[in-house]
Amino acid sequence: MTLIVSGSLAIDRIAEHKGKFSSAILPANLDILNVSFLVESVNVVQGGTAGNIAYNLTFLDEKPLIIGALGGDGEGNRYLERIKRWGLSTEAIQVVNDLPTAGAYIATDESQSQLSFFHSGAMTAPRKGDPLKSLSPNASEHLAIVSPGGLGDMFAMPKLYKEKGIKYIFDPGQQTPLFSKEEFIELLDGSCLLMTNEYELSLVLDKKKLTIDDLLSHTQAIVTTKGEKGSVLTTPEGSLDIQPVKIRKVINSTGAGDAYRAGVLKALYYNKELLSACRLGAAVASFCVEAPGTQEQIFSLHLALEKVRETFGETISF
């Protein structure tokens, strides 16, 4: 059995702004936007969607297969060694020697709103070979997530999963604006779940002129994370609000969505109910929010399950 995680592997530079971005942005003048924000600190860490999801899964006692790309620079080499120390295979991570490792520049304000800029680097290189070549041909043994990463992989992996009959989650994330309406539907169609945050879902509904019913005609359910407001599970039967798990102290919310996805993947991998999966996701996300980086939290499956029991009154066993 294998969990498959495709997406970005990047170096995150996370800055903190002591104030609100909205205080310096005039909605009426967005076409001439020219603002600067003072930041109090910058934390440089290894991150990216695939790396963050996989990191959290290791604390949930899983060894996922990461599909991504790293540059041939020192940052890429250090990241590759880090993944090996997690005890994970690096066979599906493509090293592109003539391109730098991808980089994310993320600023968070006091309300946990974020401004992000991303340089794709090695993620732009075409993928060589079949990243699934070493896996069992039994599709029912696998569960995958297509998270934000190189556009080549984001187009190729859903097609490959459908060809092989592998169940997958579609998580377009910050790449959402780059897909046309038709491309978005093609990637979503046949997935078992659509995962977005609240803003990304609004982009899909407003900019691509799709409705919730449209989306549910191509996937089985929608999970929408809403930060400190929790999350929402939407199925053809209706929507359920899922409260957030109590946080001792909010340090930085960057990567919390990836942590949430790790919890969902773990639960669905073992055929738990989707509501239970979202609750485990909320518990895992809480550990991330209490840490300064996306891969600095330390926890255990036992602690995550305890948080689910304390918050939701549900006992999940594996």
Buried (B, 14 or more C-beta within 10 A) or exposed (E): EBBBBBBBBBBBBBBBBEBEBEEEEEEEEEEEEEEEBEBEEEBEBBBBBBBBBBBBBBBBEBEBBBBBBBBBBEBBBEBBEBBEEBEBBBEBBBBBEEBBBBBBBBBBBEBBBBBEEBBBBBBBBEBEEEBBEEBEEEBEEBBBBBBBBBBBBBBBBBEBBEEBEBBBBBBBBBBBEEBEEEBBBBBBEBBBBBBBBEBBBEBBBEEBEBEBEBBBEBBBBBBBBBBEEBBBBBBEEEEEEBEBBEBEEEBBBBBBBBBBBBBBBBBBBBEBEBBBBBBBBBBBBBBBBBBBBBBBBEBEBEBBBEBBBEBBEBEBEE
